[in-house]
């Protein structure tokens, strides 16, 4: 099995590029490393046989790092949700928006997405000028779903 110290700069560059995109076409990889397609293919096969490259895989984001939310919305003008609805319709993270009874005006349901993306989407909602205030509840687990 080849050791990392046995790799030349071209091998290291090939590995760096493959780490970034294992599905890169060999012709493009060859162009990036300044070698012929045949030479790069031979190097990859040698690295595979030596056990330096042991496989190619798809790494999926863990669904457990995704978080959804319910946002209860209180408007400045209670019976005028249209400007808010227009902004919400343009947000792919919004699953639905409902007019509700009680003190609140709307309830917005958000997709389960990575927390940093959810934080950004909520920030866009919180900054809508027609919204007076919100209450946000994060959804960690769904026990009963449609």
C-alpha positions as CSV (number, residue, x, y, z in Angstrom):
1,X,0.0,0.0,0.0
2,X,1.4,3.5,-0.9
3,X,2.2,5.9,1.8
4,X,1.2,9.6,1.7
5,X,4.9,10.3,1.5
6,X,5.2,8.2,-1.7
7,X,2.9,10.6,-3.6
8,X,4.3,13.2,-6.0
9,X,2.8,16.6,-6.4
10,X,0.7,15.5,-9.4
11,X,-0.8,12.6,-7.4
12,X,-1.6,15.0,-4.5
13,X,-3.2,17.5,-6.9
14,X,-5.4,14.7,-8.3
15,X,-6.4,13.6,-4.9
16,X,-7.2,17.2,-3.8
17,X,-9.4,17.6,-6.9
18,X,-11.1,14.2,-6.4
19,X,-11.9,15.1,-2.8
20,X,-13.6,18.2,-4.0
21,X,-15.5,16.5,-6.8
22,X,-15.2,12.7,-7.2
23,X,-17.4,12.8,-10.3
24,X,-15.2,15.2,-12.2
25,X,-14.7,14.0,-15.8
26,X,-11.2,12.6,-16.4
27,X,-10.7,15.0,-19.3
28,X,-11.3,18.0,-17.0
29,X,-9.2,16.5,-14.2
30,X,-6.4,16.0,-16.8
31,X,-6.6,19.6,-17.9
32,X,-6.5,20.8,-14.2
33,X,-3.4,18.9,-13.4
34,X,-1.7,19.5,-16.7
35,X,-1.4,15.9,-17.9
36,X,-3.0,13.8,-20.6
37,X,-6.3,12.0,-20.0
38,X,-4.5,8.7,-20.4
39,X,-1.8,9.6,-17.9
40,X,-4.3,10.8,-15.3
41,X,-6.4,7.6,-15.8
42,X,-3.3,5.5,-15.2
43,X,-2.4,7.5,-12.1
44,X,-5.9,7.0,-10.7
45,X,-5.8,3.3,-11.4
46,X,-2.3,3.0,-9.7
47,X,-3.7,5.0,-6.7
48,X,-6.7,2.6,-6.5
49,X,-4.5,-0.5,-6.7
50,X,-2.2,0.9,-4.0
51,X,-5.2,1.5,-1.7
52,X,-4.7,5.2,-1.6
53,X,-8.1,5.6,-3.3
54,X,-10.4,3.0,-1.7
55,X,-13.6,4.0,-3.2
56,X,-15.9,6.8,-4.4
57,X,-19.0,7.6,-2.4
58,X,-21.9,9.9,-2.0
59,X,-22.0,11.6,1.3
60,X,-25.5,12.7,2.2
61,X,-26.3,15.3,4.8
62,X,-27.6,13.7,7.9
63,X,-31.4,14.5,8.1
64,X,-31.0,14.7,11.9
65,X,-29.2,18.0,11.4
66,X,-32.3,19.5,9.7
67,X,-34.7,21.6,11.7
68,X,-38.1,22.9,10.8
69,X,-40.1,25.7,12.4
70,X,-43.5,27.1,13.1
71,X,-43.5,30.9,13.2
72,X,-46.4,32.7,14.7
73,X,-46.7,36.1,13.1
74,X,-48.3,39.3,14.5
75,X,-48.9,42.0,12.0
76,X,-49.0,45.8,12.4
77,X,-52.2,45.8,10.4
78,X,-54.2,42.7,11.4
79,X,-56.4,42.4,8.3
80,X,-53.7,43.2,5.7
81,X,-51.5,40.1,5.3
82,X,-51.1,40.5,1.5
83,X,-47.6,42.2,1.5
84,X,-46.3,39.6,3.9
85,X,-47.9,36.7,1.9
86,X,-46.2,38.0,-1.2
87,X,-42.8,37.8,0.4
88,X,-43.5,34.4,2.0
89,X,-44.6,32.9,-1.4
90,X,-41.1,33.8,-2.8
91,X,-39.3,31.8,-0.1
92,X,-38.7,28.2,-1.0
93,X,-38.2,27.4,2.7
94,X,-41.8,28.2,3.5
95,X,-44.1,25.2,3.4
96,X,-47.3,27.0,4.2
97,X,-48.9,30.0,5.8
98,X,-52.2,30.0,7.6
99,X,-54.6,32.7,9.0
100,X,-55.4,31.7,12.6
101,X,-57.7,32.7,15.4
102,X,-56.6,34.3,18.6
103,X,-54.0,37.0,19.2
104,X,-51.8,35.9,16.3
105,X,-52.5,36.7,12.6
106,X,-50.6,34.0,10.7
107,X,-48.7,30.8,11.3
108,X,-45.9,30.0,8.9
109,X,-44.6,26.5,8.6
110,X,-40.9,26.1,7.5
111,X,-39.2,23.1,5.8
112,X,-36.8,21.0,7.8
113,X,-33.4,22.3,6.6
114,X,-29.9,22.8,8.1
115,X,-30.1,25.1,11.1
116,X,-27.9,27.8,9.5
117,X,-30.2,28.0,6.5
118,X,-33.3,28.0,8.7
119,X,-31.7,30.9,10.8
120,X,-31.2,32.9,7.5
121,X,-34.7,32.2,6.3
122,X,-36.2,33.2,9.7
123,X,-34.2,36.4,9.6
124,X,-35.7,37.3,6.2
125,X,-39.2,36.8,7.7
126,X,-38.4,38.7,10.9
127,X,-37.2,41.7,8.8
128,X,-40.5,42.1,6.9
129,X,-41.6,45.6,7.8
130,X,-45.3,44.7,8.0
131,X,-44.6,42.2,10.8
132,X,-44.8,43.6,14.3
133,X,-43.4,40.5,16.1
134,X,-43.1,36.8,15.9
135,X,-42.8,33.7,18.1
136,X,-40.7,31.0,16.6
137,X,-40.9,27.3,17.6
138,X,-38.2,24.9,16.2
139,X,-39.4,21.4,15.3
140,X,-36.9,18.7,16.2
141,X,-39.0,15.6,15.7
142,X,-42.2,14.9,13.8
143,X,-44.3,12.1,15.3
144,X,-47.4,12.3,13.2
145,X,-47.2,13.7,9.6
146,X,-49.6,13.8,6.7
